[in-house]
Amino acid sequence: MTMYGSNINVGTPVMTADGKELGKVKEVSGTCFKVVAPMQPDYWLGSDLASTMTGGIIHLTIDKEMLGEAKMDSPDHTGYHRHDN
């Protein structure tokens, strides 16, 4: 199922394109969602990074090595966002 940022729900697991589990959706605000990740601070991602949902898991369009650039401090688009490029 293609999602492109739609239907993101609290509690849904999040996985990178290269198969690394990041955590679960903690909150959704506008076009962003917050990931609660084990043993690290929570962070926001743009929902346009969500590619598909299969088996109840959100799969992102980026690999884990690109995650640092994609993280945002808040849902108000102050950080990197793919559609800002």
Residue frames relative to the residue before (quaternion, step in Angstrom):
aa qw qx qy qz dx dy dz
M 1.0000 0.0000 0.0000 0.0000 0.00 0.00 0.00
T 0.3061 -0.7401 0.5691 0.1861 3.57 -0.73 0.99
M 0.1138 -0.8321 0.5399 0.0561 3.56 -0.87 0.87
Y 0.0485 -0.8378 0.5412 0.0543 3.63 0.97 -0.73
G 0.7930 -0.3534 0.1552 0.4715 3.55 0.82 1.05
S 0.6037 0.5523 -0.3824 0.4291 3.59 1.16 -0.11
N 0.8345 0.2536 -0.1737 0.4574 3.55 -1.29 0.41
I 0.3284 0.7135 -0.5432 0.2965 3.58 0.96 0.82
N 0.0660 -0.8299 0.5537 -0.0205 3.55 -0.66 1.15
V 0.5951 -0.5609 0.4460 0.3638 3.55 -1.19 0.66
G 0.7816 0.3286 -0.2636 0.4602 3.55 -1.00 0.91
T 0.5475 0.6248 -0.3943 0.3929 3.58 1.26 -0.23
P 0.4455 -0.6829 0.5042 0.2846 3.63 -0.86 0.90
V 0.2184 -0.7691 0.5924 0.0991 3.57 -1.16 0.73
M 0.0373 -0.8025 0.5945 -0.0333 3.56 -0.88 1.03
T 0.4648 -0.6737 0.4980 0.2865 3.59 -1.05 0.73
A 0.6846 -0.4861 0.3544 0.4115 3.57 -1.30 0.26
D 0.7137 0.4170 -0.2561 0.5012 3.60 1.15 -0.57
G 0.6550 -0.6009 0.2850 0.3587 3.58 1.21 0.56
K 0.4898 0.6458 -0.4458 0.3800 3.62 1.18 0.38
E 0.3476 -0.7340 0.5436 0.2120 3.59 -0.79 1.02
L 0.2588 -0.8022 0.5268 0.1089 3.56 -0.80 1.08
G 0.6767 -0.3880 0.3253 0.5345 3.57 0.96 -0.84
K 0.5434 -0.5972 0.4680 0.3593 3.56 -1.17 -0.65
V 0.5726 -0.5660 0.4627 0.3710 3.55 -1.25 0.46
K 0.2137 -0.7926 0.5649 0.0835 3.55 -0.77 1.13
E 0.7991 -0.0223 0.0924 0.5937 3.56 1.03 -0.86
V 0.1630 -0.7540 0.6271 0.1079 3.57 -1.21 0.56
S 0.0716 0.7901 -0.6031 0.0829 3.57 -0.88 0.99
G 0.8324 -0.0603 0.0045 0.5509 3.56 -0.54 1.16
T 0.7806 -0.2838 0.2393 0.5028 3.55 -0.71 -1.10
C 0.6407 0.4875 -0.3260 0.4956 3.58 1.19 0.56
F 0.1124 -0.7677 0.6216 0.1078 3.54 -1.30 0.32
K 0.3770 -0.7202 0.5454 0.2045 3.54 -1.16 0.76
V 0.2284 -0.7605 0.5975 0.1115 3.54 -0.98 0.96
V 0.2049 -0.7185 0.6506 0.1362 3.55 -0.97 0.92
A 0.0747 -0.8222 0.5634 -0.0317 3.53 -0.49 1.28
P 0.5131 -0.6562 0.4466 0.3266 3.59 -0.92 0.80
M 0.8792 0.0697 -0.0791 0.4646 3.54 -1.09 0.90
Q 0.7143 0.3074 -0.2856 0.5601 3.59 1.06 0.77
P 0.6348 -0.5395 0.3713 0.4100 3.61 -1.16 0.38
D 0.5503 -0.5789 0.4835 0.3581 3.55 -1.22 0.58
Y 0.0385 -0.8006 0.5978 0.0146 3.58 -1.16 0.53
W 0.4373 -0.6854 0.5307 0.2394 3.52 -1.31 0.50
L 0.0802 -0.7533 0.6503 0.0560 3.54 -1.24 0.64
G 0.5069 -0.6187 0.4986 0.3342 3.55 -1.18 0.54
S 0.4958 -0.6823 0.4474 0.2975 3.58 -0.87 0.92
D 0.5551 0.5921 -0.4054 0.4208 3.61 1.21 -0.21
L 0.5746 0.5659 -0.3816 0.4516 3.60 1.29 -0.07
A 0.5734 0.5724 -0.3786 0.4475 3.59 1.27 -0.24
S 0.2160 -0.8167 0.5284 0.0848 3.55 -0.59 1.17
T 0.8030 -0.1025 0.1267 0.5733 3.57 0.61 -1.15
M 0.2125 -0.7220 0.6308 0.1886 3.51 -1.36 0.19
T 0.0969 0.7727 -0.6203 0.0938 3.53 -0.71 1.12
G 0.8381 0.1137 -0.1076 0.5226 3.54 -0.95 0.85
G 0.6511 -0.5387 0.3141 0.4327 3.59 1.11 0.61
I 0.6103 0.5147 -0.3476 0.4918 3.60 1.25 0.45
I 0.3531 -0.7058 0.5732 0.2203 3.57 -0.98 0.91
H 0.1566 -0.7699 0.6143 0.0731 3.57 -0.83 1.01
L 0.3189 -0.7650 0.5350 0.1638 3.56 -0.78 1.07
T 0.5356 -0.6238 0.4725 0.3174 3.55 -1.31 0.30
I 0.7020 0.4402 -0.2545 0.4986 3.61 1.27 -0.16
D 0.4799 -0.6296 0.5307 0.3028 3.53 -1.29 0.49
K 0.6800 -0.5011 0.3423 0.4116 3.58 -1.24 0.38
E 0.6312 0.5555 -0.3423 0.4194 3.62 1.01 -0.71
M 0.6833 0.4602 -0.2796 0.4931 3.61 1.21 -0.40
L 0.4381 0.7448 -0.4266 0.2671 3.58 1.28 -0.18
G 0.6142 0.5800 -0.3492 0.4056 3.60 0.97 -0.80
E 0.6750 0.4864 -0.2842 0.4764 3.58 1.01 -0.79
A 0.7025 0.4944 -0.2609 0.4404 3.56 1.09 -0.71
K 0.5577 0.6282 -0.3923 0.3748 3.61 1.17 -0.47
M 0.1270 -0.7684 0.6249 0.0540 3.52 -1.14 0.79
D 0.5103 -0.6547 0.4704 0.2994 3.58 -1.17 0.59
S 0.8001 0.0436 0.0134 0.5982 3.56 1.12 -0.65
P 0.5919 -0.6124 0.3892 0.3509 3.60 -1.19 0.34
D 0.5625 0.6389 -0.3824 0.3593 3.63 1.20 0.15
H 0.5905 -0.6464 0.3405 0.3429 3.58 1.13 0.72
T 0.3585 0.7335 -0.5145 0.2622 3.61 0.97 0.70
G 0.6997 0.4302 -0.2685 0.5032 3.59 1.19 -0.36
Y 0.7608 -0.3319 0.2940 0.4739 3.52 -1.36 -0.28
H 0.0518 0.7606 -0.6440 0.0642 3.53 -1.02 0.84
R 0.5318 -0.6690 0.4048 0.3252 3.59 -0.67 1.04
H 0.7160 0.4517 -0.2917 0.4452 3.60 0.85 -0.81
D 0.5502 0.5889 -0.4072 0.4297 3.61 1.26 0.04
N 0.6000 0.5890 -0.3566 0.4073 3.60 1.20 -0.33
